[in-house]
Amino acid sequence: MLAIKSKEVEMILNQKIKITSDKKCAFNIYWGIAPNHKTNLVHKHSFFEVCYILKGQGTYSENEVNYDLNAGTLFISLPGRYHNITNKPV
């Protein structure tokens, strides 16, 4: 089995699937992979951020509400909303 590093996977995805659009809307897609995601500071974006948890546990906080994160969780951070992810060490 060929082992591929996460940065190589990001590069491949960013080359292959980048922009999709039609007459009503357009999306510029940036792929990122963080195998050892660390706790981050409260922040906000001007874009939608879609996250899928492959493994591990943590908490997603948005507008002072906490949500458990586990393997298989999919969530979307909306633009302009303050949020952060807290990693739960295993």
Phi and psi in radians as a Rosetta constraint file:
Dihedral C 1 N 2 CA 2 C 2 CIRCULARHARMONIC -1.466 0.35
Dihedral N 2 CA 2 C 2 N 3 CIRCULARHARMONIC 2.203 0.35
Dihedral C 2 N 3 CA 3 C 3 CIRCULARHARMONIC -1.592 0.35
Dihedral N 3 CA 3 C 3 N 4 CIRCULARHARMONIC 2.218 0.35
Dihedral C 3 N 4 CA 4 C 4 CIRCULARHARMONIC -2.058 0.35
Dihedral N 4 CA 4 C 4 N 5 CIRCULARHARMONIC 2.318 0.35
Dihedral C 4 N 5 CA 5 C 5 CIRCULARHARMONIC -1.348 0.35
Dihedral N 5 CA 5 C 5 N 6 CIRCULARHARMONIC 2.681 0.35
Dihedral C 5 N 6 CA 6 C 6 CIRCULARHARMONIC -1.038 0.35
Dihedral N 6 CA 6 C 6 N 7 CIRCULARHARMONIC -0.620 0.35
Dihedral C 6 N 7 CA 7 C 7 CIRCULARHARMONIC -1.150 0.35
Dihedral N 7 CA 7 C 7 N 8 CIRCULARHARMONIC -0.611 0.35
Dihedral C 7 N 8 CA 8 C 8 CIRCULARHARMONIC -1.174 0.35
Dihedral N 8 CA 8 C 8 N 9 CIRCULARHARMONIC -0.702 0.35
Dihedral C 8 N 9 CA 9 C 9 CIRCULARHARMONIC -1.108 0.35
Dihedral N 9 CA 9 C 9 N 10 CIRCULARHARMONIC -0.778 0.35
Dihedral C 9 N 10 CA 10 C 10 CIRCULARHARMONIC -0.980 0.35
Dihedral N 10 CA 10 C 10 N 11 CIRCULARHARMONIC -0.810 0.35
Dihedral C 10 N 11 CA 11 C 11 CIRCULARHARMONIC -1.063 0.35
Dihedral N 11 CA 11 C 11 N 12 CIRCULARHARMONIC -0.773 0.35
Dihedral C 11 N 12 CA 12 C 12 CIRCULARHARMONIC -1.099 0.35
Dihedral N 12 CA 12 C 12 N 13 CIRCULARHARMONIC -0.831 0.35
Dihedral C 12 N 13 CA 13 C 13 CIRCULARHARMONIC -1.101 0.35
Dihedral N 13 CA 13 C 13 N 14 CIRCULARHARMONIC -0.728 0.35
Dihedral C 13 N 14 CA 14 C 14 CIRCULARHARMONIC -1.187 0.35
Dihedral N 14 CA 14 C 14 N 15 CIRCULARHARMONIC -0.436 0.35
Dihedral C 14 N 15 CA 15 C 15 CIRCULARHARMONIC -1.392 0.35
Dihedral N 15 CA 15 C 15 N 16 CIRCULARHARMONIC -0.650 0.35
Dihedral C 15 N 16 CA 16 C 16 CIRCULARHARMONIC -1.500 0.35
Dihedral N 16 CA 16 C 16 N 17 CIRCULARHARMONIC -0.749 0.35
Dihedral C 16 N 17 CA 17 C 17 CIRCULARHARMONIC -2.179 0.35
Dihedral N 17 CA 17 C 17 N 18 CIRCULARHARMONIC 1.766 0.35
Dihedral C 17 N 18 CA 18 C 18 CIRCULARHARMONIC -2.159 0.35
Dihedral N 18 CA 18 C 18 N 19 CIRCULARHARMONIC -0.878 0.35
Dihedral C 18 N 19 CA 19 C 19 CIRCULARHARMONIC -2.320 0.35
Dihedral N 19 CA 19 C 19 N 20 CIRCULARHARMONIC 2.337 0.35
Dihedral C 19 N 20 CA 20 C 20 CIRCULARHARMONIC -2.293 0.35
Dihedral N 20 CA 20 C 20 N 21 CIRCULARHARMONIC 2.459 0.35
Dihedral C 20 N 21 CA 21 C 21 CIRCULARHARMONIC -2.769 0.35
Dihedral N 21 CA 21 C 21 N 22 CIRCULARHARMONIC 2.833 0.35
Dihedral C 21 N 22 CA 22 C 22 CIRCULARHARMONIC -2.523 0.35
Dihedral N 22 CA 22 C 22 N 23 CIRCULARHARMONIC -2.871 0.35
Dihedral C 22 N 23 CA 23 C 23 CIRCULARHARMONIC -1.235 0.35
Dihedral N 23 CA 23 C 23 N 24 CIRCULARHARMONIC -0.340 0.35
Dihedral C 23 N 24 CA 24 C 24 CIRCULARHARMONIC -1.749 0.35
Dihedral N 24 CA 24 C 24 N 25 CIRCULARHARMONIC -0.497 0.35
Dihedral C 24 N 25 CA 25 C 25 CIRCULARHARMONIC -2.763 0.35
Dihedral N 25 CA 25 C 25 N 26 CIRCULARHARMONIC 2.922 0.35
Dihedral C 25 N 26 CA 26 C 26 CIRCULARHARMONIC -2.505 0.35
Dihedral N 26 CA 26 C 26 N 27 CIRCULARHARMONIC 2.589 0.35
Dihedral C 26 N 27 CA 27 C 27 CIRCULARHARMONIC -2.255 0.35
Dihedral N 27 CA 27 C 27 N 28 CIRCULARHARMONIC 2.308 0.35
Dihedral C 27 N 28 CA 28 C 28 CIRCULARHARMONIC -1.814 0.35
Dihedral N 28 CA 28 C 28 N 29 CIRCULARHARMONIC 2.031 0.35
Dihedral C 28 N 29 CA 29 C 29 CIRCULARHARMONIC -1.801 0.35
Dihedral N 29 CA 29 C 29 N 30 CIRCULARHARMONIC 2.236 0.35
Dihedral C 29 N 30 CA 30 C 30 CIRCULARHARMONIC -2.051 0.35
Dihedral N 30 CA 30 C 30 N 31 CIRCULARHARMONIC 2.189 0.35
Dihedral C 30 N 31 CA 31 C 31 CIRCULARHARMONIC -1.684 0.35
Dihedral N 31 CA 31 C 31 N 32 CIRCULARHARMONIC 2.387 0.35
Dihedral C 31 N 32 CA 32 C 32 CIRCULARHARMONIC -2.436 0.35
Dihedral N 32 CA 32 C 32 N 33 CIRCULARHARMONIC 2.501 0.35
Dihedral C 32 N 33 CA 33 C 33 CIRCULARHARMONIC -2.242 0.35
Dihedral N 33 CA 33 C 33 N 34 CIRCULARHARMONIC 2.221 0.35
Dihedral C 33 N 34 CA 34 C 34 CIRCULARHARMONIC -2.231 0.35
Dihedral N 34 CA 34 C 34 N 35 CIRCULARHARMONIC 1.506 0.35
Dihedral C 34 N 35 CA 35 C 35 CIRCULARHARMONIC -1.065 0.35
Dihedral N 35 CA 35 C 35 N 36 CIRCULARHARMONIC -0.514 0.35
Dihedral C 35 N 36 CA 36 C 36 CIRCULARHARMONIC -2.148 0.35
Dihedral N 36 CA 36 C 36 N 37 CIRCULARHARMONIC 1.023 0.35
Dihedral C 36 N 37 CA 37 C 37 CIRCULARHARMONIC -1.024 0.35
Dihedral N 37 CA 37 C 37 N 38 CIRCULARHARMONIC 2.307 0.35
Dihedral C 37 N 38 CA 38 C 38 CIRCULARHARMONIC -1.792 0.35
Dihedral N 38 CA 38 C 38 N 39 CIRCULARHARMONIC 2.803 0.35
Dihedral C 38 N 39 CA 39 C 39 CIRCULARHARMONIC -0.980 0.35
Dihedral N 39 CA 39 C 39 N 40 CIRCULARHARMONIC 2.364 0.35
Dihedral C 39 N 40 CA 40 C 40 CIRCULARHARMONIC -2.082 0.35
Dihedral N 40 CA 40 C 40 N 41 CIRCULARHARMONIC 2.863 0.35
Dihedral C 40 N 41 CA 41 C 41 CIRCULARHARMONIC -1.324 0.35
Dihedral N 41 CA 41 C 41 N 42 CIRCULARHARMONIC 2.778 0.35
Dihedral C 41 N 42 CA 42 C 42 CIRCULARHARMONIC -1.092 0.35
Dihedral N 42 CA 42 C 42 N 43 CIRCULARHARMONIC 2.276 0.35
Dihedral C 42 N 43 CA 43 C 43 CIRCULARHARMONIC -2.700 0.35
Dihedral N 43 CA 43 C 43 N 44 CIRCULARHARMONIC 3.040 0.35
Dihedral C 43 N 44 CA 44 C 44 CIRCULARHARMONIC -2.475 0.35
Dihedral N 44 CA 44 C 44 N 45 CIRCULARHARMONIC 2.844 0.35
Dihedral C 44 N 45 CA 45 C 45 CIRCULARHARMONIC -2.197 0.35
Dihedral N 45 CA 45 C 45 N 46 CIRCULARHARMONIC 2.899 0.35
Dihedral C 45 N 46 CA 46 C 46 CIRCULARHARMONIC -1.745 0.35
Dihedral N 46 CA 46 C 46 N 47 CIRCULARHARMONIC 0.255 0.35
Dihedral C 46 N 47 CA 47 C 47 CIRCULARHARMONIC -2.447 0.35
Dihedral N 47 CA 47 C 47 N 48 CIRCULARHARMONIC 2.894 0.35
Dihedral C 47 N 48 CA 48 C 48 CIRCULARHARMONIC -1.300 0.35
Dihedral N 48 CA 48 C 48 N 49 CIRCULARHARMONIC 2.396 0.35
Dihedral C 48 N 49 CA 49 C 49 CIRCULARHARMONIC -2.106 0.35
Dihedral N 49 CA 49 C 49 N 50 CIRCULARHARMONIC 2.010 0.35
Dihedral C 49 N 50 CA 50 C 50 CIRCULARHARMONIC -1.777 0.35
Dihedral N 50 CA 50 C 50 N 51 CIRCULARHARMONIC 2.241 0.35
Dihedral C 50 N 51 CA 51 C 51 CIRCULARHARMONIC -2.221 0.35
Dihedral N 51 CA 51 C 51 N 52 CIRCULARHARMONIC 2.452 0.35
Dihedral C 51 N 52 CA 52 C 52 CIRCULARHARMONIC -2.231 0.35
Dihedral N 52 CA 52 C 52 N 53 CIRCULARHARMONIC 2.246 0.35
Dihedral C 52 N 53 CA 53 C 53 CIRCULARHARMONIC -1.593 0.35
Dihedral N 53 CA 53 C 53 N 54 CIRCULARHARMONIC 2.010 0.35
Dihedral C 53 N 54 CA 54 C 54 CIRCULARHARMONIC -1.421 0.35
Dihedral N 54 CA 54 C 54 N 55 CIRCULARHARMONIC -0.730 0.35
Dihedral C 54 N 55 CA 55 C 55 CIRCULARHARMONIC -2.733 0.35
Dihedral N 55 CA 55 C 55 N 56 CIRCULARHARMONIC 2.856 0.35
Dihedral C 55 N 56 CA 56 C 56 CIRCULARHARMONIC 1.620 0.35
Dihedral N 56 CA 56 C 56 N 57 CIRCULARHARMONIC -3.073 0.35
Dihedral C 56 N 57 CA 57 C 57 CIRCULARHARMONIC -2.445 0.35
Dihedral N 57 CA 57 C 57 N 58 CIRCULARHARMONIC 2.757 0.35
Dihedral C 57 N 58 CA 58 C 58 CIRCULARHARMONIC -3.100 0.35
Dihedral N 58 CA 58 C 58 N 59 CIRCULARHARMONIC -2.895 0.35
Dihedral C 58 N 59 CA 59 C 59 CIRCULARHARMONIC -2.355 0.35
Dihedral N 59 CA 59 C 59 N 60 CIRCULARHARMONIC 2.362 0.35
Dihedral C 59 N 60 CA 60 C 60 CIRCULARHARMONIC -1.836 0.35
Dihedral N 60 CA 60 C 60 N 61 CIRCULARHARMONIC 2.191 0.35
Dihedral C 60 N 61 CA 61 C 61 CIRCULARHARMONIC -2.026 0.35
Dihedral N 61 CA 61 C 61 N 62 CIRCULARHARMONIC 2.287 0.35
Dihedral C 61 N 62 CA 62 C 62 CIRCULARHARMONIC -2.536 0.35
Dihedral N 62 CA 62 C 62 N 63 CIRCULARHARMONIC 2.237 0.35
Dihedral C 62 N 63 CA 63 C 63 CIRCULARHARMONIC 0.896 0.35
Dihedral N 63 CA 63 C 63 N 64 CIRCULARHARMONIC 0.759 0.35
Dihedral C 63 N 64 CA 64 C 64 CIRCULARHARMONIC 1.129 0.35
Dihedral N 64 CA 64 C 64 N 65 CIRCULARHARMONIC 0.349 0.35
Dihedral C 64 N 65 CA 65 C 65 CIRCULARHARMONIC -1.993 0.35
Dihedral N 65 CA 65 C 65 N 66 CIRCULARHARMONIC 2.334 0.35
Dihedral C 65 N 66 CA 66 C 66 CIRCULARHARMONIC -1.824 0.35
Dihedral N 66 CA 66 C 66 N 67 CIRCULARHARMONIC 2.429 0.35
Dihedral C 66 N 67 CA 67 C 67 CIRCULARHARMONIC -2.222 0.35
Dihedral N 67 CA 67 C 67 N 68 CIRCULARHARMONIC 2.321 0.35
Dihedral C 67 N 68 CA 68 C 68 CIRCULARHARMONIC -1.224 0.35
Dihedral N 68 CA 68 C 68 N 69 CIRCULARHARMONIC 2.443 0.35
Dihedral C 68 N 69 CA 69 C 69 CIRCULARHARMONIC -2.001 0.35
Dihedral N 69 CA 69 C 69 N 70 CIRCULARHARMONIC 2.276 0.35
Dihedral C 69 N 70 CA 70 C 70 CIRCULARHARMONIC -2.458 0.35
Dihedral N 70 CA 70 C 70 N 71 CIRCULARHARMONIC 2.925 0.35
Dihedral C 70 N 71 CA 71 C 71 CIRCULARHARMONIC -0.936 0.35
Dihedral N 71 CA 71 C 71 N 72 CIRCULARHARMONIC 2.298 0.35
Dihedral C 71 N 72 CA 72 C 72 CIRCULARHARMONIC 1.671 0.35
Dihedral N 72 CA 72 C 72 N 73 CIRCULARHARMONIC -0.100 0.35
Dihedral C 72 N 73 CA 73 C 73 CIRCULARHARMONIC -1.340 0.35
Dihedral N 73 CA 73 C 73 N 74 CIRCULARHARMONIC 2.343 0.35
Dihedral C 73 N 74 CA 74 C 74 CIRCULARHARMONIC -2.116 0.35
Dihedral N 74 CA 74 C 74 N 75 CIRCULARHARMONIC 2.282 0.35
Dihedral C 74 N 75 CA 75 C 75 CIRCULARHARMONIC -2.545 0.35
Dihedral N 75 CA 75 C 75 N 76 CIRCULARHARMONIC 2.812 0.35
Dihedral C 75 N 76 CA 76 C 76 CIRCULARHARMONIC -2.232 0.35
Dihedral N 76 CA 76 C 76 N 77 CIRCULARHARMONIC 2.205 0.35
Dihedral C 76 N 77 CA 77 C 77 CIRCULARHARMONIC -1.557 0.35
Dihedral N 77 CA 77 C 77 N 78 CIRCULARHARMONIC 2.223 0.35
Dihedral C 77 N 78 CA 78 C 78 CIRCULARHARMONIC -1.440 0.35
Dihedral N 78 CA 78 C 78 N 79 CIRCULARHARMONIC 2.637 0.35
Dihedral C 78 N 79 CA 79 C 79 CIRCULARHARMONIC -1.030 0.35
Dihedral N 79 CA 79 C 79 N 80 CIRCULARHARMONIC 2.448 0.35
Dihedral C 79 N 80 CA 80 C 80 CIRCULARHARMONIC 1.411 0.35
Dihedral N 80 CA 80 C 80 N 81 CIRCULARHARMONIC 0.013 0.35
Dihedral C 80 N 81 CA 81 C 81 CIRCULARHARMONIC -1.760 0.35
Dihedral N 81 CA 81 C 81 N 82 CIRCULARHARMONIC 2.242 0.35
Dihedral C 81 N 82 CA 82 C 82 CIRCULARHARMONIC -1.238 0.35
Dihedral N 82 CA 82 C 82 N 83 CIRCULARHARMONIC 2.356 0.35
Dihedral C 82 N 83 CA 83 C 83 CIRCULARHARMONIC -2.733 0.35
Dihedral N 83 CA 83 C 83 N 84 CIRCULARHARMONIC 2.909 0.35
Dihedral C 83 N 84 CA 84 C 84 CIRCULARHARMONIC -2.802 0.35
Dihedral N 84 CA 84 C 84 N 85 CIRCULARHARMONIC 2.863 0.35
Dihedral C 84 N 85 CA 85 C 85 CIRCULARHARMONIC -2.043 0.35
Dihedral N 85 CA 85 C 85 N 86 CIRCULARHARMONIC 2.302 0.35
Dihedral C 85 N 86 CA 86 C 86 CIRCULARHARMONIC -1.928 0.35
Dihedral N 86 CA 86 C 86 N 87 CIRCULARHARMONIC 2.131 0.35
Dihedral C 86 N 87 CA 87 C 87 CIRCULARHARMONIC -1.422 0.35
Dihedral N 87 CA 87 C 87 N 88 CIRCULARHARMONIC 2.404 0.35
Dihedral C 87 N 88 CA 88 C 88 CIRCULARHARMONIC -1.814 0.35
Dihedral N 88 CA 88 C 88 N 89 CIRCULARHARMONIC 1.905 0.35
Dihedral C 88 N 89 CA 89 C 89 CIRCULARHARMONIC -1.026 0.35
Dihedral N 89 CA 89 C 89 N 90 CIRCULARHARMONIC 2.507 0.35
